[in-house]
Amino acid sequence: MKYTEDDIRRLSWQSRRGMLELDVLFVPFMEEAFRDLSEDDQERFVNLLAEEDQDLFVWLMQRGEPHDENHKRIVKIILDRVQPD
């Protein structure tokens, strides 16, 4: 799916979770990286946003891993962006 600017604004709003740890990862990711992702990875990110904040927190704070391979991939992309080797 090709995301329009309206879609991206809506997704940017959805990425604001109200939990500081998630907001500091998701908001800049949406603003700075989302448009450069492949369509498949964009879709993975959109699907990730549907998950519960508690699960997202565990995965993004690296206290656990998602079982879903698509979630694992997009979590890794987000973390690699903020923690480059």
Backbone as a printed PyTorch tensor [residue, N CA C, xyz], in Angstrom:
tensor([[[  0.8340,  -1.1830,   0.0000],
         [  0.0000,   0.0000,   0.0000],
         [  0.8780,   1.2460,   0.0000]],

        [[  0.5440,   2.1700,  -0.8200],
         [  1.2520,   3.4390,  -0.8740],
         [  0.5610,   4.4060,   0.0800]],

        [[  1.3090,   4.9420,   1.0340],
         [  0.7280,   5.8280,   2.0330],
         [  0.7790,   7.2720,   1.5570]],

        [[ -0.3610,   7.9490,   1.6800],
         [ -0.4440,   9.3640,   1.3190],
         [  0.0320,  10.2030,   2.5030]],

        [[  0.1950,  11.4980,   2.2690],
         [  0.5770,  12.3920,   3.3590],
         [ -0.4970,  12.4080,   4.4500]],

        [[ -1.7690,  12.3030,   4.0560],
         [ -2.8400,  12.2180,   5.0580],
         [ -2.6960,  10.9560,   5.9030]],

        [[ -2.3750,   9.8300,   5.2600],
         [ -2.1430,   8.5840,   5.9920],
         [ -0.9800,   8.7520,   6.9710]],

        [[  0.0760,   9.3910,   6.5110],
         [  1.2680,   9.5620,   7.3410],
         [  0.9570,  10.4650,   8.5320]],

        [[  0.1650,  11.5060,   8.3290],
         [ -0.2450,  12.3560,   9.4590],
         [ -1.0640,  11.5540,  10.4650]],

        [[ -1.9620,  10.7190,   9.9730],
         [ -2.7750,   9.8780,  10.8550],
         [ -1.8950,   8.8930,  11.6270]],

        [[ -0.9490,   8.2860,  10.9230],
         [ -0.0360,   7.3410,  11.5700],
         [  0.8710,   8.0410,  12.5830]],

        [[  1.2720,   9.2550,  12.2600],
         [  2.0870,  10.0230,  13.2030],
         [  1.3220,  10.2500,  14.4960]],

        [[  0.0260,  10.5420,  14.3540],
         [ -0.8100,  10.7270,  15.5370],
         [ -0.9300,   9.4130,  16.3080]],

        [[ -1.1080,   8.3180,  15.6010],
         [ -1.2200,   7.0030,  16.2570],
         [  0.0780,   6.5930,  16.9290]],

        [[  1.1960,   7.0900,  16.4470],
         [  2.4810,   6.7110,  17.0350],
         [  2.7270,   7.4060,  18.3650]],

        [[  1.9380,   8.4180,  18.6850],
         [  2.0190,   9.0820,  19.9860],
         [  1.2350,   8.2310,  20.9720]],

        [[  1.9570,   7.5160,  21.7960],
         [  1.3210,   6.5170,  22.6460],
         [  1.0060,   7.0260,  24.0510]],

        [[  1.6290,   8.1240,  24.4560],
         [  1.4160,   8.6080,  25.8070],
         [  2.3380,   7.9530,  26.8230]],

        [[  3.2340,   7.1280,  26.3500],
         [  4.2530,   6.5130,  27.2010],
         [  5.5890,   7.0430,  26.6820]],

        [[  6.2910,   7.7870,  27.5010],
         [  7.4900,   8.4910,  27.0630],
         [  8.4710,   7.5870,  26.3180]],

        [[  8.7090,   6.4010,  26.8570],
         [  9.6860,   5.4940,  26.2420],
         [  9.3070,   5.1270,  24.8190]],

        [[  8.0270,   4.9830,  24.5650],
         [  7.5660,   4.6640,  23.2100],
         [  7.5470,   5.9110,  22.3330]],

        [[  7.1070,   7.0080,  22.8890],
         [  7.0280,   8.2510,  22.1130],
         [  8.3940,   8.6910,  21.5940]],

        [[  9.4340,   8.5460,  22.4060],
         [ 10.7580,   8.9920,  21.9640],
         [ 11.3280,   8.1060,  20.8640]],

        [[ 10.7590,   6.9330,  20.6800],
         [ 11.1680,   6.0650,  19.5720],
         [ 10.2560,   6.2450,  18.3580]],

        [[  8.9580,   6.1900,  18.5900],
         [  8.0030,   6.1970,  17.4790],
         [  7.8740,   7.5400,  16.7780]],

        [[  7.8020,   8.6280,  17.5270],
         [  7.5550,   9.9300,  16.8980],
         [  8.6900,  10.3070,  15.9410]],

        [[  9.9520,  10.2720,  16.3810],
         [ 11.0240,  10.5790,  15.4200],
         [ 11.1000,   9.5630,  14.2820]],

        [[ 10.8020,   8.3060,  14.5760],
         [ 10.8210,   7.2830,  13.5270],
         [  9.8180,   7.6230,  12.4350]],

        [[  8.6230,   8.0210,  12.8410],
         [  7.6050,   8.4110,  11.8490],
         [  8.0570,   9.6390,  11.0620]],

        [[  8.6080,  10.6080,  11.7560],
         [  8.9920,  11.8640,  11.1060],
         [ 10.1990,  11.7000,  10.1900]],

        [[ 11.1530,  10.8530,  10.5790],
         [ 12.4420,  10.8160,   9.9000],
         [ 12.7120,   9.5630,   9.0800]],

        [[ 12.0150,   8.4670,   9.3510],
         [ 12.3880,   7.2080,   8.7060],
         [ 11.2570,   6.5160,   7.9350]],

        [[ 10.0260,   6.7310,   8.3440],
         [  8.9110,   5.9630,   7.7770],
         [  8.8510,   6.0660,   6.2560]],

        [[  8.9800,   7.2590,   5.7130],
         [  8.8520,   7.4520,   4.2630],
         [  9.9210,   6.6920,   3.4790]],

        [[ 11.0600,   6.4400,   4.0990],
         [ 12.1670,   5.7570,   3.4180],
         [ 12.0830,   4.2350,   3.4930]],

        [[ 11.1480,   3.7170,   4.2670],
         [ 10.9920,   2.2650,   4.3680],
         [ 10.3920,   1.6990,   3.0900]],

        [[ 10.6650,   0.4270,   2.8570],
         [  9.9670,  -0.2690,   1.7690],
         [  8.4810,  -0.3340,   2.1260]],

        [[  7.6460,  -0.5740,   1.1330],
         [  6.2110,  -0.6840,   1.4120],
         [  5.9270,  -1.8150,   2.4030]],

        [[  6.6680,  -2.9250,   2.2880],
         [  6.4610,  -4.0430,   3.2180],
         [  6.8020,  -3.6380,   4.6470]],

        [[  7.9130,  -2.9090,   4.8180],
         [  8.3020,  -2.4810,   6.1610],
         [  7.3660,  -1.4010,   6.6900]],

        [[  6.8490,  -0.5480,   5.8250],
         [  5.8430,   0.4160,   6.2670],
         [  4.6250,  -0.3230,   6.8100]],

        [[  4.2060,  -1.3510,   6.0920],
         [  3.0580,  -2.1440,   6.5310],
         [  3.3610,  -2.8310,   7.8580]],

        [[  4.5850,  -3.3110,   8.0260],
         [  4.9760,  -3.9280,   9.2960],
         [  4.8610,  -2.9250,  10.4430]],

        [[  5.3050,  -1.6960,  10.2040],
         [  5.2240,  -0.6680,  11.2380],
         [  3.7690,  -0.3650,  11.5910]],

        [[  2.9350,  -0.2270,  10.5780],
         [  1.5110,   0.0410,  10.8150],
         [  0.9080,  -1.0910,  11.6450]],

        [[  1.2300,  -2.3220,  11.3320],
         [  0.7230,  -3.4650,  12.0990],
         [  1.2630,  -3.4570,  13.5290]],

        [[  2.5030,  -3.0360,  13.7000],
         [  3.0880,  -2.9540,  15.0340],
         [  2.3240,  -1.9520,  15.8970]],

        [[  1.8870,  -0.8550,  15.3020],
         [  1.1510,   0.1630,  16.0600],
         [ -0.1540,  -0.3710,  16.6460]],

        [[ -0.6490,  -1.4740,  16.1150],
         [ -1.8930,  -2.0620,  16.6230],
         [ -1.6780,  -2.8690,  17.9010]],

        [[ -0.4350,  -3.0920,  18.2700],
         [ -0.1400,  -3.9060,  19.4560],
         [ -0.3160,  -3.0920,  20.7370]],

        [[ -0.4450,  -3.8030,  21.8420],
         [ -0.6060,  -3.1810,  23.1560],
         [  0.6800,  -2.4670,  23.5730]],

        [[  0.5140,  -1.3260,  24.2460],
         [  1.6720,  -0.5550,  24.6950],
         [  2.6120,  -1.3740,  25.5790]],

        [[  2.0530,  -2.2170,  26.4320],
         [  2.8930,  -3.0250,  27.3260],
         [  3.7990,  -3.9590,  26.5270]],

        [[  3.2630,  -4.5570,  25.4690],
         [  4.0690,  -5.4360,  24.6230],
         [  5.1240,  -4.6340,  23.8780]],

        [[  4.7140,  -3.4990,  23.3240],
         [  5.6730,  -2.6440,  22.6090],
         [  6.8150,  -2.2280,  23.5270]],

        [[  6.4820,  -1.8600,  24.7450],
         [  7.4960,  -1.4570,  25.7170],
         [  8.5110,  -2.5800,  25.9440]],

        [[  8.0140,  -3.7790,  26.1780],
         [  8.9040,  -4.9330,  26.4260],
         [  9.8270,  -5.1520,  25.2270]],

        [[  9.2640,  -5.1230,  24.0300],
         [ 10.0660,  -5.3890,  22.8330],
         [ 11.0790,  -4.2830,  22.5590]],

        [[ 10.6490,  -3.0360,  22.6840],
         [ 11.5280,  -1.9200,  22.3270],
         [ 12.5540,  -1.6100,  23.4090]],

        [[ 12.2910,  -2.0470,  24.6360],
         [ 13.2800,  -1.9150,  25.7030],
         [ 14.1630,  -3.1670,  25.7710]],

        [[ 13.9600,  -4.0630,  24.8200],
         [ 14.7370,  -5.2950,  24.6660],
         [ 14.6690,  -6.1860,  25.9080]],

        [[ 13.4810,  -6.2460,  26.4830],
         [ 13.2450,  -7.1330,  27.6250],
         [ 12.5480,  -8.4100,  27.1840]],

        [[ 12.2750,  -8.5060,  25.9010],
         [ 11.6330,  -9.6670,  25.3090],
         [ 11.5430,  -9.4500,  23.8130]],

        [[ 11.1810, -10.5120,  23.0980],
         [ 11.0490, -10.4220,  21.6400],
         [  9.6370, -10.7950,  21.2210]],

        [[  9.1490, -10.1400,  20.1660],
         [  7.8500, -10.5660,  19.6500],
         [  7.9590, -11.9590,  19.0280]],

        [[  6.8740, -12.6980,  19.0580],
         [  6.8540, -14.0170,  18.4160],
         [  6.7070, -13.8870,  16.9070]],

        [[  6.0070, -12.8650,  16.4840],
         [  5.7390, -12.6310,  15.0640],
         [  7.0170, -12.1390,  14.3690]],

        [[  7.3960, -12.8120,  13.2940],
         [  8.6310, -12.4620,  12.5790],
         [  8.5660, -11.0600,  11.9760]],

        [[  7.3860, -10.6420,  11.5200],
         [  7.2510,  -9.2920,  10.9720],
         [  7.4590,  -8.2350,  12.0520]],

        [[  6.9380,  -8.5000,  13.2380],
         [  7.1550,  -7.5780,  14.3510],
         [  8.6330,  -7.5470,  14.7300]],

        [[  9.2670,  -8.7220,  14.7540],
         [ 10.7050,  -8.7690,  15.0660],
         [ 11.4930,  -7.9000,  14.1030]],

        [[ 11.1630,  -8.0020,  12.8270],
         [ 11.9030,  -7.2360,  11.8150],
         [ 11.7540,  -5.7360,  12.0290]],

        [[ 10.5430,  -5.2510,  12.2220],
         [ 10.3520,  -3.8060,  12.3370],
         [ 10.8930,  -3.2920,  13.6720]],

        [[ 10.7980,  -4.0720,  14.7320],
         [ 11.4060,  -3.6750,  16.0090],
         [ 12.9080,  -3.5230,  15.8320]],

        [[ 13.5340,  -4.4650,  15.1230],
         [ 14.9760,  -4.3750,  14.8720],
         [ 15.3140,  -3.1230,  14.0580]],

        [[ 14.5180,  -2.8180,  13.0620],
         [ 14.7510,  -1.6180,  12.2430],
         [ 14.6730,  -0.3650,  13.1180]],

        [[ 13.6710,  -0.2960,  13.9790],
         [ 13.5240,   0.8670,  14.8660],
         [ 14.7190,   0.9680,  15.8030]],

        [[ 15.0890,  -0.1490,  16.4320],
         [ 16.2000,  -0.1260,  17.3840],
         [ 17.5360,   0.1460,  16.7110]],

        [[ 17.7450,  -0.4080,  15.5210],
         [ 18.9950,  -0.1390,  14.7850],
         [ 19.1310,   1.3460,  14.4520]],

        [[ 18.0080,   1.9910,  14.2290],
         [ 18.0310,   3.4100,  13.8960],
         [ 18.4920,   4.2500,  15.0720]],

        [[ 18.0850,   3.8650,  16.2790],
         [ 18.4480,   4.6570,  17.4620],
         [ 19.7040,   4.1390,  18.1630]],

        [[ 20.1220,   2.9160,  17.8200],
         [ 21.3140,   2.3240,  18.4210],
         [ 22.2370,   1.7770,  17.3410]],

        [[ 22.7210,   2.6320,  16.4440],
         [ 23.5710,   2.1000,  15.3650],
         [ 24.8680,   1.5200,  15.9260]],

        [[ 25.3270,   0.4390,  15.2950],
         [ 26.5890,  -0.1950,  15.7390],
         [ 27.7860,   0.5160,  15.1670]]])
